[in-house]
Amino acid sequence: MGTQNELTLVIGNKSYSSWSLRPWLALRQAGADFQEIVVPLRQPDTKATLLGHGPSGKVPVLKHDGLVIWDSLAICEYVAELYPDAGLWPADRQARAIARAAASEMHSGFTDLRRNLFMDLRTRHDVPERVAAAAADIARIQELWTDCRTRFGQGGPFLFGRFTLADAMFAPVCVRMRGWGVELEPVPDAYVSAVLDLPAMKEWTAAAAAEPWEIDYLTV
């Protein structure tokens, strides 16, 4: 295993890159010392630059000891193995299985939500028809969050009490819920507040606000 300072995470704009936020948050919550490289999205040279970092030509990419990992969930799993004492998965076997299922459902699903309610930390959006188009996904997410909080969340404000990779995977969804003015039930609403109040989330949000790049995803 390499040392912490050999970790490099390649990410997109913090304002918009939801997939980049997930492993970045996992690394921060693990207490990892890592370098980050921000590649602005939607630029003429974006694809070529990203292909220089990883085979998919997309963000994020984690580099460590000559290893290149190009998928958000795979990076998160790798971080959990690098930092076992961080407890990025629940210690209880049943809770851990459900946490992995929740993270995987986010990784592969909720297409309507991702298509309509893109992550944007620079702007608050009021487009009810887009929220309506994602209604089924929003309902399922609230159901999932409430179930996890009810069954496993007694030890803290997150889905499984303390912060886990399931929370890292859903953090961009929390941003979306607030940014698009989605009305939530009490348990999901409190969960969103807990995630957005994380010091690491506040750090990411402040960095996003300071970025020089802007993308209008409503018109592109």
N, CA, C and O of each residue as an XYZ file, in Angstrom:
880
protein
N       0.844     -1.195      0.000
C       0.000      0.000      0.000
C       0.872      1.235      0.000
O       1.874      1.290      0.712
N       0.502      2.226     -0.790
C       1.253      3.469     -0.848
C       0.895      4.377      0.297
O       0.014      4.063      1.098
N       1.566      5.492      0.378
C       1.290      6.460      1.417
C       0.169      7.390      0.981
O      -0.166      7.465     -0.201
N      -0.401      8.092      1.939
C      -1.554      8.927      1.661
C      -1.264      9.996      0.624
O      -2.107     10.275     -0.228
N      -0.056     10.615      0.684
C       0.192     11.750     -0.198
C       0.416     11.343     -1.650
O       0.669     12.198     -2.499
N       0.326     10.045     -1.944
C       0.408      9.606     -3.330
C      -0.973      9.564     -3.991
O      -1.075      9.240     -5.175
N      -2.008      9.879     -3.265
C      -3.364      9.871     -3.801
C      -3.634     11.154     -4.580
O      -3.386     12.255     -4.087
N      -4.144     11.002     -5.802
C      -4.550     12.147     -6.615
C      -5.936     11.880     -7.169
O      -6.175     10.846     -7.793
N      -6.851     12.816     -6.942
C      -8.210     12.692     -7.438
C      -8.442     13.733     -8.525
O      -8.279     14.932     -8.296
N      -8.824     13.263     -9.709
C      -9.144     14.137    -10.834
C     -10.656     14.331    -10.840
O     -11.413     13.360    -10.876
N     -11.094     15.595    -10.804
C     -12.513     15.891    -10.692
C     -12.917     16.957    -11.712
O     -12.065     17.618    -12.307
N     -14.227     17.111    -11.904
C     -14.756     18.185    -12.728
C     -15.096     19.391    -11.874
O     -14.784     19.426    -10.683
N     -15.736     20.381    -12.484
C     -16.143     21.582    -11.762
C     -16.928     21.190    -10.507
O     -17.832     20.357    -10.567
N     -16.577     21.795     -9.383
C     -17.280     21.469     -8.148
C     -18.719     21.963     -8.159
O     -19.560     21.441     -7.427
N     -19.007     22.956     -8.978
C     -20.378     23.463     -9.060
C     -21.339     22.428     -9.624
O     -22.511     22.401     -9.249
N     -20.853     21.573    -10.526
C     -21.751     20.731    -11.314
C     -21.449     19.227    -11.265
O     -22.336     18.420    -11.542
N     -20.244     18.843    -10.925
C     -19.844     17.444    -11.099
C     -20.248     16.589     -9.902
O     -19.489     16.438     -8.945
N     -21.443     16.040     -9.972
C     -21.957     15.223     -8.881
C     -21.135     13.956     -8.672
O     -20.910     13.540     -7.535
N     -20.689     13.345     -9.757
C     -19.913     12.115     -9.621
C     -18.559     12.389     -8.975
O     -18.015     11.522     -8.291
N     -18.015     13.578     -9.181
C     -16.745     13.927     -8.549
C     -16.901     14.130     -7.044
O     -16.018     13.770     -6.266
N     -18.037     14.711     -6.642
C     -18.266     14.982     -5.221
C     -18.225     13.709     -4.389
O     -17.718     13.720     -3.267
N     -18.744     12.634     -4.915
C     -18.890     11.414     -4.108
C     -17.548     10.887     -3.576
O     -17.403     10.756     -2.360
N     -16.573     10.582     -4.425
C     -15.305     10.087     -3.883
C     -14.511     11.170     -3.159
O     -13.761     10.863     -2.232
N     -14.660     12.428     -3.563
C     -13.990     13.523     -2.857
C     -14.453     13.558     -1.405
O     -13.644     13.698     -0.489
N     -15.758     13.429     -1.206
C     -16.315     13.442      0.136
C     -15.854     12.217      0.926
O     -15.565     12.316      2.119
N     -15.786     11.072      0.264
C     -15.297      9.864      0.935
C     -13.863     10.056      1.417
O     -13.528      9.682      2.541
N     -13.024     10.634      0.573
C     -11.627     10.879      0.952
C     -11.538     11.855      2.118
O     -10.777     11.629      3.060
N     -12.308     12.935      2.062
C     -12.308     13.919      3.152
C     -12.774     13.284      4.458
O     -12.152     13.479      5.502
N     -13.857     12.531      4.403
C     -14.397     11.929      5.612
C     -13.468     10.856      6.175
O     -13.491     10.574      7.373
N     -12.652     10.261      5.306
C     -11.679      9.271      5.765
C     -10.442      9.919      6.376
O      -9.614      9.244      6.988
N     -10.323     11.238      6.203
C      -9.134     11.924      6.698
C      -7.926     11.758      5.806
O      -6.793     11.927      6.258
N      -8.151     11.428      4.536
C      -7.051     11.180      3.603
C      -6.361     12.483      3.210
O      -6.985     13.541      3.115
N      -5.079     12.371      2.989
C      -4.293     13.470      2.428
C      -4.173     13.194      0.936
O      -3.531     12.222      0.537
N      -4.780     14.034      0.111
C      -4.774     13.766     -1.325
C      -4.670     15.064     -2.109
O      -5.041     16.135     -1.629
N      -4.158     14.941     -3.319
C      -4.111     16.068     -4.240
C      -5.349     16.015     -5.136
O      -5.861     14.935     -5.431
N      -5.820     17.169     -5.562
C      -6.930     17.179     -6.500
C      -6.547     17.966     -7.748
O      -5.842     18.972     -7.683
N      -7.028     17.482     -8.871
C      -6.865     18.156    -10.156
C      -8.254     18.429    -10.694
O      -9.028     17.499    -10.915
N      -8.579     19.700    -10.908
C      -9.890     20.076    -11.433
C      -9.782     20.284    -12.939
O      -8.994     21.106    -13.406
N     -10.578     19.535    -13.689
C     -10.638     19.673    -15.146
C     -11.984     20.308    -15.490
O     -13.018     19.664    -15.313
N     -12.002     21.545    -15.976
C     -13.278     22.195    -16.301
C     -14.059     21.404    -17.353
O     -13.501     20.969    -18.360
N     -15.337     21.231    -17.105
C     -16.194     20.480    -18.022
C     -16.692     21.374    -19.144
O     -16.675     22.600    -19.036
N     -17.137     20.738    -20.230
C     -17.740     21.426    -21.378
C     -16.794     22.438    -22.029
O     -17.228     23.470    -22.541
N     -15.502     22.129    -21.999
C     -14.507     22.953    -22.684
C     -14.012     22.197    -23.921
O     -14.129     20.972    -23.971
N     -13.459     22.903    -24.928
C     -13.006     22.216    -26.149
C     -11.986     21.118    -25.889
O     -11.944     20.124    -26.614
N     -11.158     21.292    -24.853
C     -10.096     20.318    -24.601
C     -10.418     19.371    -23.451
O      -9.553     18.610    -23.019
N     -11.659     19.409    -22.946
C     -12.000     18.596    -21.774
C     -11.787     17.109    -22.019
O     -11.144     16.432    -21.217
N     -12.322     16.597    -23.122
C     -12.235     15.157    -23.383
C     -10.791     14.705    -23.524
O     -10.404     13.684    -22.957
N      -9.992     15.452    -24.273
C      -8.593     15.071    -24.471
C      -7.831     15.105    -23.154
O      -7.009     14.231    -22.877
N      -8.111     16.121    -22.346
C      -7.438     16.218    -21.048
C      -7.792     15.039    -20.163
O      -6.919     14.455    -19.521
N      -9.084     14.682    -20.124
C      -9.508     13.583    -19.271
C      -8.980     12.238    -19.759
O      -8.670     11.360    -18.954
N      -8.880     12.078    -21.065
C      -8.296     10.833    -21.587
C      -6.828     10.707    -21.206
O      -6.278      9.606    -21.192
N      -6.200     11.822    -20.900
C      -4.830     11.775    -20.403
C      -4.733     11.308    -18.963
O      -3.654     10.963    -18.481
N      -5.872     11.300    -18.279
C      -5.887     10.869    -16.880
C      -6.458      9.463    -16.693
O      -6.055      8.749    -15.775
N      -7.396      9.061    -17.556
C      -8.025      7.760    -17.366
C      -8.685      7.273    -18.640
O      -8.946      8.071    -19.540
N      -8.960      5.986    -18.736
C      -9.427      5.396    -20.000
C     -10.848      5.769    -20.394
O     -11.197      5.665    -21.570
N     -11.678      6.200    -19.448
C     -13.070      6.507    -19.775
C     -13.244      7.905    -20.344
O     -14.267      8.195    -20.965
N     -12.263      8.772    -20.141
C     -12.404     10.158    -20.576
C     -13.431     10.913    -19.769
O     -13.982     11.906    -20.244
N     -13.703     10.459    -18.540
C     -14.689     11.097    -17.673
C     -14.092     11.304    -16.287
O     -13.041     10.756    -15.956
N     -14.788     12.110    -15.484
C     -14.424     12.255    -14.078
C     -15.425     11.475    -13.233
O     -16.572     11.267    -13.629
N     -14.956     11.042    -12.040
C     -13.647     11.239    -11.433
C     -12.676     10.130    -11.800
O     -13.049      9.096    -12.355
N     -11.408     10.387    -11.468
C     -10.350      9.383    -11.603
C      -9.483      9.471    -10.354
O      -9.085     10.561     -9.945
N      -9.193      8.326     -9.752
C      -8.258      8.285     -8.628
C      -6.982      7.601     -9.069
O      -7.006      6.526     -9.667
N      -5.863      8.245     -8.761
C      -4.551      7.675     -9.065
C      -3.825      7.402     -7.755
O      -3.796      8.237     -6.851
N      -3.233      6.201     -7.678
C      -2.527      5.822     -6.449
C      -1.524      4.719     -6.743
O      -1.902      3.621     -7.151
N      -0.253      5.010     -6.536
C       0.795      3.996     -6.725
C       0.750      3.357     -8.106
O       0.938      2.146     -8.227
N       0.509      4.128     -9.129
C       0.447      3.606    -10.483
C      -0.895      3.015    -10.862
O      -1.105      2.641    -12.016
N      -1.806      2.925     -9.905
C      -3.149      2.409    -10.161
C      -4.065      3.552    -10.589
O      -4.003      4.645    -10.025
N      -4.913      3.300    -11.585
C      -5.893      4.285    -12.043
C      -7.286      3.680    -11.897
O      -7.568      2.617    -12.451
N      -8.161      4.365    -11.145
C      -9.532      3.901    -10.926
C     -10.460      4.976    -11.458
O     -10.327      6.138    -11.076
N     -11.403      4.620    -12.338
C     -12.161      5.616    -13.091
C     -13.668      5.568    -12.847
O     -14.434      6.001    -13.708
N     -14.102      5.070    -11.730
C     -15.528      5.000    -11.419
C     -15.747      5.439     -9.976
O     -14.993      5.053     -9.082
N     -16.785      6.247     -9.751
C     -17.020      6.820     -8.423
C     -17.173      5.772     -7.331
O     -16.512      5.856     -6.296
N     -18.034      4.788     -7.549
C     -18.278      3.799     -6.510
C     -17.045      2.926     -6.286
O     -16.736      2.564     -5.151
N     -16.343      2.591     -7.362
C     -15.122      1.808     -7.216
C     -14.066      2.584     -6.430
O     -13.342      2.011     -5.616
N     -13.985      3.882     -6.679
C     -13.044      4.714     -5.916
C     -13.437      4.720     -4.443
O     -12.581      4.579     -3.569
N     -14.718      4.881     -4.168
C     -15.175      4.888     -2.782
C     -14.847      3.568     -2.079
O     -14.398      3.568     -0.933
N     -15.069      2.463     -2.756
C     -14.727      1.155     -2.175
C     -13.234      1.064     -1.886
O     -12.828      0.536     -0.852
N     -12.420      1.580     -2.800
C     -10.977      1.551     -2.621
C     -10.566      2.390     -1.412
O      -9.708      1.985     -0.628
N     -11.183      3.555     -1.273
C     -10.887      4.410     -0.124
C     -11.267      3.708      1.176
O     -10.541      3.800      2.166
N     -12.394      3.010      1.178
C     -12.810      2.272      2.371
C     -11.786      1.203      2.747
O     -11.567      0.944      3.930
N     -11.160      0.583      1.751
C     -10.131     -0.419      2.021
C      -8.830      0.224      2.490
O      -8.140     -0.322      3.351
N      -8.495      1.387      1.922
C      -7.281      2.092      2.338
C      -7.375      2.588      3.777
O      -6.379      2.624      4.500
N      -8.585      2.970      4.182
C      -8.787      3.579      5.496
C      -9.850      2.806      6.274
O     -10.937      3.331      6.515
N      -9.554      1.572      6.667
C     -10.569      0.756      7.343
C     -11.033      1.349      8.668
O     -12.170      1.122      9.080
N     -10.163      2.109      9.341
C     -10.545      2.679     10.625
C     -11.533      3.836     10.486
O     -12.112      4.277     11.478
N     -11.729      4.329      9.262
C     -12.669      5.429      9.049
C     -14.121      4.971      9.110
O     -15.029      5.792      9.237
N     -14.339      3.664      9.019
C     -15.704      3.137      9.122
C     -16.619      3.616      8.012
O     -17.764      3.989      8.265
N     -16.118      3.607      6.778
C     -16.918      4.112      5.665
C     -18.048      3.173      5.254
O     -18.926      3.564      4.485
N     -18.037      1.952      5.753
C     -19.205      1.075      5.682
C     -19.624      0.734      7.107
O     -18.769      0.696      7.992
N     -20.906      0.487      7.362
C     -21.338      0.110      8.712
C     -20.643     -1.164      9.187
O     -20.337     -2.052      8.392
N     -20.401     -1.238     10.482
C     -19.745     -2.420     11.055
C     -20.675     -3.629     11.068
O     -20.225     -4.761     10.891
N     -21.957     -3.397     11.274
C     -22.925     -4.482     11.312
C     -23.136     -5.060      9.916
O     -23.298     -4.312      8.952
N     -23.134     -6.371      9.806
C     -23.202     -7.027      8.503
C     -24.498     -6.699      7.769
O     -24.470     -6.399      6.576
N     -25.634     -6.751      8.467
C     -26.901     -6.461      7.807
C     -26.973     -4.997      7.363
O     -27.400     -4.699      6.248
N     -26.559     -4.099      8.237
C     -26.563     -2.681      7.875
C     -25.624     -2.425      6.704
O     -25.925     -1.629      5.815
N     -24.495     -3.101      6.712
C     -23.521     -2.934      5.624
C     -24.101     -3.400      4.289
O     -23.877     -2.767      3.257
N     -24.837     -4.494      4.311
C     -25.454     -5.004      3.081
C     -26.469     -4.001      2.535
O     -26.518     -3.762      1.328
N     -27.273     -3.420      3.412
C     -28.273     -2.450      2.970
C     -27.594     -1.162      2.506
O     -28.039     -0.540      1.541
N     -26.538     -0.764      3.177
C     -25.797      0.433      2.762
C     -25.220      0.249      1.365
O     -25.259      1.167      0.546
N     -24.692     -0.922      1.099
C     -24.158     -1.200     -0.243
C     -25.283     -1.220     -1.280
O     -25.115     -0.727     -2.395
N     -26.412     -1.783     -0.911
C     -27.552     -1.803     -1.838
C     -28.021     -0.376     -2.141
O     -28.322     -0.047     -3.288
N     -28.078      0.458     -1.115
C     -28.506      1.847     -1.313
C     -27.520      2.600     -2.200
O     -27.921      3.321     -3.114
N     -26.232      2.428     -1.925
C     -25.206      3.096     -2.734
C     -25.264      2.623     -4.179
O     -25.122      3.422     -5.104
N     -25.471      1.340     -4.372
C     -25.525      0.784     -5.722
C     -26.777      1.248     -6.463
O     -26.730      1.498     -7.667
N     -27.897      1.365     -5.745
C     -29.113      1.857     -6.386
C     -28.910      3.287     -6.883
O     -29.372      3.645     -7.966
N     -28.218      4.100     -6.087
C     -27.930      5.467     -6.528
C     -26.985      5.455     -7.723
O     -27.153      6.237     -8.658
N     -26.017      4.592     -7.695
C     -25.009      4.530     -8.753
C     -25.621      4.169    -10.098
O     -25.195      4.676    -11.136
N     -26.618      3.292    -10.080
C     -27.145      2.769    -11.339
C     -28.535      3.296    -11.702
O     -29.002      3.091    -12.823
N     -29.195      3.974    -10.762
C     -30.589      4.327    -10.988
C     -30.884      5.810    -10.924
O     -29.992      6.650    -11.048
N     -32.177      6.117    -10.726
C     -32.675      7.484    -10.591
C     -32.327      8.336    -11.809
O     -31.862      9.470    -11.689
N     -32.566      7.761    -12.971
C     -32.224      8.438    -14.228
C     -33.026      9.711    -14.428
O     -32.485     10.716    -14.890
N     -34.301      9.685    -14.090
C     -35.141     10.874    -14.285
C     -34.671     12.017    -13.398
O     -34.656     13.171    -13.827
N     -34.286     11.705    -12.167
C     -33.795     12.747    -11.277
C     -32.497     13.333    -11.801
O     -32.328     14.552    -11.814
N     -31.580     12.481    -12.231
C     -30.288     12.968    -12.707
C     -30.440     13.764    -14.002
O     -29.710     14.728    -14.232
N     -31.385     13.360    -14.843
C     -31.582     14.051    -16.122
C     -32.227     15.422    -15.923
O     -31.845     16.391    -16.579
N     -33.187     15.501    -15.036
C     -33.959     16.728    -14.885
C     -33.414     17.677    -13.817
O     -33.428     18.894    -14.008
N     -32.945     17.147    -12.723
C     -32.491     17.975    -11.607
C     -30.971     17.869    -11.493
O     -30.451     17.279    -10.546
N     -30.277     18.437    -12.452
C     -28.818     18.374    -12.438
C     -28.273     19.131    -11.228
O     -28.903     20.065    -10.730
N     -27.095     18.715    -10.763
C     -26.483     19.389     -9.626
C     -25.941     20.745    -10.065
O     -25.227     20.851    -11.062
N     -26.290     21.766     -9.312
C     -25.830     23.126     -9.610
C     -25.724     23.879     -8.291
O     -26.736     24.266     -7.707
N     -24.500     24.084     -7.827
C     -24.280     24.764     -6.562
C     -24.220     26.277     -6.706
O     -24.060     26.992     -5.717
N     -24.348     26.766     -7.936
C     -24.250     28.200     -8.172
C     -25.615     28.883     -8.258
O     -25.718     30.093     -8.060
N     -26.667     28.103     -8.553
C     -27.962     28.698     -8.859
C     -29.091     27.913     -8.199
O     -29.063     26.683     -8.162
N     -30.078     28.629     -7.683
C     -31.312     28.009     -7.219
C     -32.306     28.006     -8.377
O     -32.529     29.037     -9.012
N     -32.895     26.860     -8.648
C     -33.783     26.732     -9.792
C     -35.239     26.605     -9.342
O     -35.542     25.937     -8.353
N     -36.112     27.245    -10.072
C     -37.550     27.147     -9.836
C     -38.204     26.715    -11.146
O     -38.722     27.537    -11.901
N     -38.167     25.406    -11.397
C     -38.731     24.852    -12.628
C     -39.598     23.659    -12.220
O     -39.146     22.516    -12.291
N     -40.828     23.912    -11.798
C     -41.676     22.843    -11.252
C     -41.858     21.659    -12.188
O     -41.975     20.524    -11.726
N     -41.884     21.903    -13.502
C     -42.093     20.791    -14.417
C     -40.939     19.806    -14.387
O     -41.139     18.612    -14.614
N     -39.730     20.287    -14.110
C     -38.595     19.367    -13.988
C     -38.703     18.534    -12.706
O     -38.419     17.336    -12.711
N     -39.111     19.173    -11.622
C     -39.334     18.433    -10.381
C     -40.423     17.386    -10.591
O     -40.292     16.253    -10.126
N     -41.486     17.751    -11.282
C     -42.579     16.811    -11.546
C     -42.105     15.624    -12.377
O     -42.548     14.496    -12.165
N     -41.202     15.882    -13.324
C     -40.694     14.806    -14.177
C     -39.863     13.800    -13.391
O     -39.695     12.657    -13.816
N     -39.349     14.227    -12.249
C     -38.533     13.335    -11.416
C     -39.306     12.832    -10.198
O     -38.703     12.307     -9.261
N     -40.627     12.985    -10.199
C     -41.433     12.702     -9.005
C     -41.295     11.263     -8.524
O     -41.193     11.023     -7.321
N     -41.292     10.311     -9.438
C     -41.195      8.907     -9.027
C     -39.853      8.627     -8.356
O     -39.798      7.917     -7.352
N     -38.776      9.177     -8.903
C     -37.455      8.999     -8.296
C     -37.390      9.671     -6.929
O     -36.834      9.112     -5.983
N     -37.956     10.864     -6.828
C     -37.955     11.582     -5.549
C     -38.700     10.786     -4.488
O     -38.260     10.717     -3.341
N     -39.823     10.185     -4.861
C     -40.600      9.380     -3.919
C     -39.805      8.163     -3.460
O     -39.797      7.833     -2.274
N     -39.137      7.499     -4.396
C     -38.348      6.322     -4.030
C     -37.169      6.702     -3.128
O     -36.854      5.986     -2.178
N     -36.527      7.819     -3.426
C     -35.393      8.257     -2.604
C     -35.856      8.565     -1.182
O     -35.194      8.188     -0.216
N     -36.984      9.245     -1.056
C     -37.492      9.540      0.292
C     -37.836      8.255      1.043
O     -37.573      8.134      2.239
N     -38.422      7.309      0.334
C     -38.744      6.015      0.949
C     -37.470      5.317      1.421
O     -37.422      4.783      2.529
N     -36.453      5.325      0.585
C     -35.188      4.669      0.920
C     -34.522      5.349      2.105
O     -34.089      4.681      3.045
N     -34.438      6.674      2.065
C     -33.812      7.397      3.171
C     -34.544      7.153      4.486
O     -33.915      6.924      5.519
N     -35.857      7.203      4.447
C     -36.639      7.012      5.669
C     -36.458      5.611      6.218
O     -36.346      5.426      7.430
N     -36.427      4.627      5.340
C     -36.223      3.241      5.775
C     -34.863      3.075      6.442
O     -34.768      2.472      7.511
N     -33.813      3.605      5.824
C     -32.468      3.477      6.396
C     -32.363      4.207      7.728
O     -31.807      3.674      8.688
N     -32.893      5.422      7.791
C     -32.841      6.190      9.032
C     -33.619      5.473     10.142
O     -33.176      5.437     11.290
N     -34.763      4.910      9.801
C     -35.595      4.257     10.804
C     -34.950      2.980     11.324
O     -34.968      2.720     12.527
N     -34.385      2.190     10.433
C     -33.835      0.891     10.814
C     -32.417      0.960     11.364
O     -32.054      0.182     12.246
N     -31.613      1.887     10.850
C     -30.183      1.844     11.162
C     -29.599      3.184     11.627
O     -28.402      3.268     11.904
N     -30.417      4.219     11.715
C     -29.865      5.551     11.922
C     -29.811      6.052     13.345
O     -29.677      7.257     13.558
N     -29.911      5.172     14.331
C     -30.006      5.632     15.710
C     -28.707      6.290     16.222
O     -28.744      7.085     17.161
N     -27.576      5.960     15.610
C     -26.300      6.432     16.147
C     -25.835      7.775     15.632
O     -24.704      8.174     15.909
N     -26.679      8.496     14.882
C     -26.260      9.781     14.334
C     -27.265     10.269     13.309
O     -28.324      9.661     13.149
N     -26.953     11.362     12.604
C     -27.941     11.980     11.708
C     -27.943     11.439     10.290
O     -28.722     11.900      9.456
N     -27.066     10.449      9.999
C     -26.930      9.989      8.624
C     -27.721      8.699      8.407
O     -28.362      8.192      9.328
N     -27.671      8.178      7.189
C     -28.530      7.042      6.853
C     -28.315      5.856      7.776
O     -29.260      5.146      8.120
N     -27.061      5.644      8.177
C     -26.735      4.515      9.049
C     -26.115      5.009     10.360
O     -25.237      4.368     10.937
N     -26.593      6.146     10.798
C     -26.080      6.743     12.023
C     -24.881      7.611     11.732
O     -25.019      8.814     11.509
N     -23.706      7.015     11.730
C     -22.495      7.753     11.367
C     -22.344      7.783      9.845
O     -22.972      6.991      9.142
N     -21.528      8.677      9.347
C     -21.349      8.842      7.912
C     -20.781      7.569      7.280
O     -19.843      6.968      7.803
N     -21.367      7.171      6.147
C     -20.869      6.022      5.388
C     -20.820      6.394      3.906
O     -21.186      7.502      3.514
N     -20.366      5.460      3.110
C     -20.315      5.684      1.669
C     -21.707      5.829      1.058
O     -21.849      6.423     -0.011
N     -22.718      5.305      1.710
C     -24.083      5.538      1.221
C     -24.393      7.034      1.249
O     -25.038      7.553      0.338
N     -23.939      7.717      2.283
C     -24.139      9.166      2.362
C     -23.319      9.898      1.308
O     -23.779     10.886      0.735
N     -22.116      9.419      1.052
C     -21.300     10.028     -0.008
C     -21.997      9.912     -1.357
O     -21.974     10.847     -2.157
N     -22.614      8.765     -1.605
C     -23.293      8.568     -2.885
C     -24.534      9.449     -3.009
O     -24.877      9.880     -4.110
N     -25.204      9.717     -1.898
C     -26.427     10.514     -1.955
C     -26.200     12.004     -1.705
O     -27.141     12.791     -1.808
N     -24.981     12.403     -1.383
C     -24.731     13.821     -1.114
C     -25.132     14.732     -2.276
O     -25.745     15.772     -2.034
N     -24.810     14.382     -3.537
C     -25.258     15.238     -4.634
C     -26.780     15.303     -4.770
O     -27.320     16.298     -5.255
N     -27.462     14.252     -4.346
C     -28.922     14.263     -4.365
C     -29.444     15.270     -3.333
O     -30.428     15.969     -3.579
N     -28.779     15.333     -2.187
C     -29.151     16.331     -1.178
C     -29.005     17.740     -1.742
O     -29.854     18.600     -1.508
N     -27.928     17.973     -2.485
C     -27.733     19.268     -3.141
C     -28.878     19.544     -4.104
O     -29.417     20.650     -4.135
N     -29.242     18.555     -4.877
C     -30.333     18.710     -5.839
C     -31.652     19.048     -5.145
O     -32.385     19.933     -5.586
N     -31.943     18.343     -4.068
C     -33.214     18.565     -3.377
C     -33.349     20.009     -2.931
O     -34.409     20.612     -3.096
N     -32.291     20.567     -2.369
C     -32.334     21.956     -1.932
C     -32.304     22.918     -3.128
O     -33.048     23.898     -3.163
N     -31.450     22.631     -4.088
C     -31.258     23.551     -5.198
C     -32.474     23.690     -6.097
O     -32.658     24.717     -6.750
N     -33.304     22.653     -6.131
C     -34.502     22.687     -6.970
C     -35.770     22.876     -6.150
O     -36.873     22.750     -6.681
N     -35.629     23.172     -4.878
C     -36.789     23.472     -4.040
C     -37.744     22.316     -3.872
O     -38.956     22.520     -3.807
N     -37.217     21.093     -3.799
C     -38.074     19.918     -3.654
C     -38.636     19.866     -2.230
O     -37.888     19.961     -1.257
N     -39.938     19.717     -2.118
C     -40.569     19.594     -0.807
C     -40.409     18.162     -0.307
O     -40.797     17.206     -0.978
N     -39.832     18.038      0.884
C     -39.520     16.730      1.434
C     -40.302     16.469      2.717
O     -40.719     17.396      3.413
N     -40.486     15.194      3.009
C     -41.066     14.794      4.281
C     -40.058     15.050      5.404
O     -38.874     15.235      5.124
N     -40.496     15.066      6.666
C     -39.611     15.481      7.762
C     -38.314     14.696      7.884
O     -37.255     15.298      8.063
N     -38.363     13.373      7.794
C     -37.141     12.583      7.965
C     -36.149     12.841      6.834
O     -34.982     13.107      7.121
N     -36.552     12.775      5.557
C     -35.623     13.124      4.488
C     -35.123     14.567      4.564
O     -33.962     14.834      4.255
N     -35.978     15.488      4.967
C     -35.576     16.887      5.058
C     -34.478     17.071      6.098
O     -33.509     17.790      5.855
N     -34.621     16.436      7.239
C     -33.589     16.523      8.282
C     -32.295     15.867      7.817
O     -31.204     16.345      8.130
N     -32.417     14.789      7.082
C     -31.220     14.119      6.558
C     -30.466     15.019      5.593
O     -29.241     15.118      5.666
N     -31.182     15.676      4.690
C     -30.544     16.591      3.745
C     -29.789     17.681      4.500
O     -28.658     18.015      4.146
N     -30.402     18.227      5.524
C     -29.736     19.268      6.314
C     -28.456     18.750      6.958
O     -27.447     19.455      6.996
N     -28.494     17.520      7.462
C     -27.306     16.943      8.098
C     -26.163     16.803      7.116
O     -25.016     17.109      7.444
N     -26.468     16.340      5.906
C     -25.419     16.173      4.899
C     -24.844     17.521      4.484
O     -23.626     17.675      4.392
N     -25.706     18.491      4.235
C     -25.238     19.792      3.768
C     -24.501     20.560      4.855
O     -23.749     21.488      4.557
N     -24.711     20.181      6.119
C     -24.014     20.833      7.223
C     -22.646     20.228      7.509
O     -21.904     20.748      8.342
N     -22.302     19.141      6.833
C     -20.973     18.562      7.008
C     -19.895     19.600      6.678
O     -20.017     20.299      5.672
N     -18.843     19.719      7.498
C     -17.757     20.642      7.167
C     -17.170     20.394      5.779
O     -16.831     21.341      5.071
N     -17.050     19.135      5.391
C     -16.506     18.827      4.066
C     -17.441     19.318      2.962
O     -16.979     19.800      1.928
N     -18.753     19.198      3.175
C     -19.702     19.696      2.177
C     -19.629     21.218      2.085
O     -19.713     21.779      0.993
N     -19.475     21.879      3.216
C     -19.351     23.338      3.207
C     -18.070     23.764      2.497
O     -18.048     24.778      1.799
N     -17.001     22.985      2.678
C     -15.746     23.273      1.990
C     -15.926     23.151      0.471
O     -15.494     24.023     -0.282
N     -16.558     22.076      0.033
C     -16.807     21.868     -1.402
C     -17.676     22.992     -1.968
O     -17.401     23.515     -3.048
N     -18.728     23.358     -1.230
C     -19.659     24.389     -1.694
C     -18.964     25.742     -1.819
O     -19.200     26.471     -2.782
N     -18.116     26.079     -0.863
C     -17.383     27.346     -0.925
C     -16.438     27.370     -2.118
O     -16.305     28.391     -2.792
N     -15.784     26.241     -2.376
C     -14.889     26.159     -3.539
C     -15.681     26.286     -4.832
O     -15.218     26.910     -5.787
N     -16.863     25.703     -4.868
C     -17.707     25.811     -6.064
C     -18.083     27.264     -6.337
O     -18.086     27.704     -7.486
N     -18.398     27.998     -5.287
C     -18.800     29.397     -5.447
C     -17.668     30.257     -5.984
O     -17.907     31.287     -6.615
N     -16.431     29.832     -5.733
C     -15.276     30.615     -6.170
C     -14.786     30.247     -7.565
O     -13.860     30.876     -8.077
N     -15.391     29.242     -8.187
C     -14.944     28.822     -9.521
C     -15.262     29.870    -10.580
O     -16.287     30.546    -10.486
N     -14.404     30.014    -11.581
C     -14.662     30.998    -12.638
C     -15.576     30.492    -13.746
O     -16.037     31.280    -14.572
N     -15.846     29.179    -13.776
C     -16.583     28.613    -14.905
C     -18.074     28.547    -14.584
O     -18.470     28.263    -13.454
N     -18.884     28.813    -15.596
C     -20.327     28.674    -15.461
C     -20.871     27.906    -16.657
O     -20.475     28.144    -17.798
N     -21.789     26.979    -16.377
C     -22.435     26.212    -17.440
C     -23.939     26.328    -17.229
O     -24.435     26.059    -16.135
N     -24.654     26.721    -18.253
C     -26.116     26.797    -18.186
C     -26.685     25.508    -18.760
O     -26.899     25.399    -19.967
N     -26.926     24.540    -17.897
C     -27.405     23.247    -18.350
C     -28.869     23.288    -18.812
O     -29.359     22.333    -19.416
N     -29.552     24.379    -18.529
C     -30.923     24.502    -19.012
C     -30.986     24.829    -20.493
O     -32.027     24.655    -21.128
N     -29.868     25.304    -21.049
C     -29.867     25.700    -22.458
C     -28.874     24.922    -23.297
O     -28.938     24.968    -24.526
N     -27.936     24.192    -22.649
C     -26.949     23.444    -23.449
C     -27.440     22.032    -23.690
O     -26.755     21.243    -24.341
